[in-house]
Amino acid sequence: MRVTNLMINNNLIHTLNRQQFEMQQIETQLGTGTKISKPSDDPVGAANQMLLRTRLRETEQYSRNVQEAYDRLALMDGQLDRVGEIFQRMRYLAVQAANGTNSSFELKEAVAKEINQHLKALLDIANSKDATGRPLFGGSVIERDPFLPVYTHLQEKGIDQGNALVGVQYQGDIGVQMREIERHEKMAITIPGNRIFWGTNTSIASNKDSSNYVAQGDQTFKIDGVELKSLREIPLMISLIRSTQRR
């Protein structure tokens, strides 16, 4: 093959153009601080870059979720520490009032008033909220206080003792708020108030006589969010629900 001056010149020009193009790419990378400015620069690298950015955004969100969970659980832990301190004080007052040497009416009245104040403090703790105004112990209910106080007016020996806290009504639910802390992994950031402050006997009743009812086969229904898939499970689950509510 004969090599002419024209071919040599063309190869030289092609080489110079390629080097100039590569030089422009390097200058662009230095100026922008990025190696890939468009997918055609490196298709494989661009795909990996997109996956990395997606993963970084996910990790940042998981980190925020973990921080939110930590802050909320730490706040709940602090409130429960206060509950423990109040119980210790109320226990001391109860022992003091039961002491035979402290039988005066004035002392017992003072103890009763202090215990009533402690009960109100417990109510305030049970209805406490986080920095965003959401109740800590309301389950998944966030639009109202989870515990509604019940008061009664007391009089003893003709002396008006004012209103006393005699009970509460739980207005929350048994739901648990969850936060995703990793792919396919979640953790609870709330504890329903009925599991901490509230307990009552629960019965299941019907306004229809079902004593002679016979199901044609297995059925599925829910009680307090617990799904029952078989008739054979019903007695066991009802017993479980009752025992849980009594705690």
C-alpha positions in Angstrom: 0.0 0.0 0.0 1.4 3.3 -1.0 1.5 6.0 1.7 1.1 9.5 0.4 1.7 12.8 2.0 -2.1 13.3 1.9 -2.7 10.2 4.0 0.0 11.3 6.5 -1.6 14.7 6.8 -5.1 13.2 7.3 -3.8 10.9 10.1 -2.1 13.8 11.7 -5.2 16.0 11.6 -7.3 13.1 12.9 -4.9 12.5 15.8 -4.8 16.2 16.6 -8.6 16.5 16.6 -9.0 13.5 18.9 -6.4 14.8 21.3 -8.1 18.2 21.2 -11.5 16.5 22.0 -10.0 14.6 24.9 -8.3 17.8 26.2 -11.7 19.5 26.1 -13.2 16.6 28.0 -10.5 16.8 30.7 -10.9 20.6 31.0 -14.7 20.1 31.3 -14.2 17.5 34.1 -11.8 19.8 35.9 -14.1 22.8 35.5 -17.3 21.0 36.7 -15.6 18.6 39.1 -17.5 15.7 37.5 -16.2 12.9 35.3 -19.6 12.2 33.7 -21.6 15.1 32.5 -24.0 13.1 30.3 -24.8 9.3 30.1 -23.0 8.9 26.8 -19.6 9.8 28.4 -19.7 6.5 30.3 -23.0 4.5 30.2 -21.9 2.0 32.8 -20.5 4.6 35.1 -23.6 6.8 34.7 -25.8 3.9 35.7 -23.7 3.2 38.8 -23.7 6.9 39.6 -27.5 7.0 39.5 -27.7 3.9 41.8 -25.3 5.5 44.2 -27.2 8.8 44.3 -30.5 6.9 44.9 -28.8 4.9 47.7 -27.4 8.1 49.3 -30.8 9.7 49.3 -32.3 6.6 50.9 -29.6 6.5 53.5 -30.1 10.2 54.4 -33.9 9.5 54.9 -33.1 6.4 57.0 -30.8 8.5 59.1 -33.5 11.1 59.6 -35.9 8.3 60.6 -33.5 6.9 63.1 -32.9 10.3 64.6 -36.6 10.9 64.9 -37.1 7.5 66.5 -34.3 8.1 68.9 -35.5 11.6 69.9 -39.1 10.4 70.4 -38.1 7.2 72.4 -35.7 9.3 74.5 -38.6 11.7 75.3 -40.9 8.8 76.2 -38.2 7.3 78.3 -37.8 10.5 80.2 -41.5 10.8 80.8 -41.7 7.2 82.1 -38.9 8.0 84.5 -41.1 10.8 85.9 -43.9 8.3 86.3 -41.6 6.0 88.3 -40.7 9.0 90.6 -44.3 9.9 91.1 -45.2 6.3 92.0 -42.4 6.2 94.5 -43.7 9.4 96.2 -47.3 8.1 96.2 -46.2 4.8 97.7 -44.5 6.8 100.5 -47.6 8.9 101.1 -49.8 5.8 101.2 -47.6 4.1 103.8 -47.4 7.3 105.8 -51.2 7.7 105.8 -51.7 4.0 106.8 -49.4 4.4 109.8 -51.5 4.2 112.9 -49.6 7.0 114.5 -50.7 9.4 111.7 -54.4 9.1 112.1 -55.3 12.8 112.2 -57.9 14.0 109.7 -55.8 17.0 108.7 -52.8 14.8 107.8 -54.8 12.4 105.8 -56.5 15.3 104.0 -53.1 16.7 103.1 -51.9 13.4 101.8 -55.1 13.0 99.8 -54.6 16.4 98.2 -51.0 15.7 97.3 -51.9 12.3 95.8 -54.6 14.0 93.8 -52.0 16.4 92.4 -49.7 13.5 91.6 -52.6 11.9 89.7 -53.0 15.0 87.7 -49.3 15.0 87.0 -49.6 11.4 85.7 -52.4 12.6 83.5 -50.3 15.4 82.1 -47.5 12.9 81.4 -49.9 10.4 79.7 -51.1 13.3 77.5 -47.6 14.7 76.8 -46.6 15.6 73.2 -43.5 15.7 71.2 -42.0 18.9 69.5 -44.5 18.6 66.7 -47.5 18.5 69.0 -48.3 14.9 68.4 -49.3 12.8 71.5 -46.6 10.4 72.7 -49.0 7.8 74.0 -52.0 7.9 71.7 -51.1 5.1 69.4 -51.8 6.3 65.8 -54.3 8.9 67.0 -52.8 12.4 66.8 -55.7 14.8 66.7 -56.7 14.7 70.4 -55.4 13.9 73.9 -55.3 10.1 74.4 -56.6 10.3 78.0 -59.8 12.2 79.0 -60.0 12.9 82.8 -63.0 12.0 84.9 -63.5 14.1 88.0 -65.9 14.0 90.9 -66.6 16.6 93.6 -65.6 15.4 97.1 -66.8 16.5 100.5 -65.6 15.0 103.8 -67.1 15.9 107.2 -68.8 18.9 105.7 -65.5 20.2 104.3 -65.3 20.9 100.5 -62.3 19.1 99.1 -62.8 20.2 95.5 -62.7 18.1 92.4 -60.8 14.8 92.6 -59.5 12.8 89.7 -61.2 9.4 89.9 -60.6 7.9 86.4 -59.7 8.4 82.8 -61.1 7.4 79.4 -58.6 6.3 76.8 -59.3 8.0 73.5 -56.3 6.7 71.6 -56.0 3.3 69.8 -53.8 0.3 69.8 -51.9 1.4 66.7 -48.2 1.7 66.6 -46.4 4.3 64.4 -43.5 2.8 62.4 -40.5 4.3 60.7 -38.4 2.6 58.0 -34.7 2.5 59.1 -33.4 0.3 56.3 -34.9 -1.4 53.2 -37.7 -3.8 54.3 -36.9 -3.1 58.0 -39.1 -0.9 60.3 -39.1 -0.1 63.9 -41.9 1.2 66.3 -41.5 4.7 67.5 -44.6 4.8 69.7 -46.2 2.7 72.5 -50.0 2.9 72.8 -51.0 4.5 76.0 -53.4 1.6 76.9 -50.3 -0.6 77.2 -48.6 1.7 79.7 -51.3 3.6 81.7 -54.6 1.9 81.0 -56.0 -1.6 81.7 -59.5 -2.9 82.0 -61.4 -6.1 81.7 -62.8 -6.6 78.2 -65.7 -8.7 77.1 -67.1 -9.5 73.7 -70.9 -9.4 73.4 -73.5 -9.5 70.7 -77.1 -8.4 70.5 -78.0 -11.6 68.7 -78.3 -15.1 70.0 -75.5 -17.0 68.2 -75.5 -20.0 70.5 -76.8 -22.3 67.8 -74.8 -20.8 64.9 -72.7 -23.3 63.0 -70.3 -22.0 60.4 -70.0 -23.8 57.1 -66.2 -23.5 57.1 -63.3 -21.5 58.4 -63.9 -17.7 58.4 -61.8 -14.6 58.8 -62.5 -11.5 60.9 -60.7 -9.1 63.1 -60.8 -8.1 66.8 -58.8 -5.0 67.8 -56.7 -5.4 64.7 -56.0 -9.1 65.3 -57.0 -11.2 62.4 -58.6 -14.6 63.1 -58.4 -17.0 60.2 -59.9 -20.1 61.7 -62.8 -20.9 64.0 -60.5 -23.0 66.1 -58.5 -19.9 66.9 -61.4 -17.9 68.4 -61.4 -19.2 72.0 -57.6 -18.9 72.2 -57.5 -15.3 70.7 -60.4 -14.1 72.9 -58.5 -15.4 76.0 -55.3 -13.7 74.8 -57.1 -10.4 74.3 -58.7 -10.5 77.7 -55.5 -11.4 79.5 -53.7 -8.6 77.6 -56.3 -6.0 78.6 -56.2 -7.0 82.2 -52.5 -6.2 82.5 
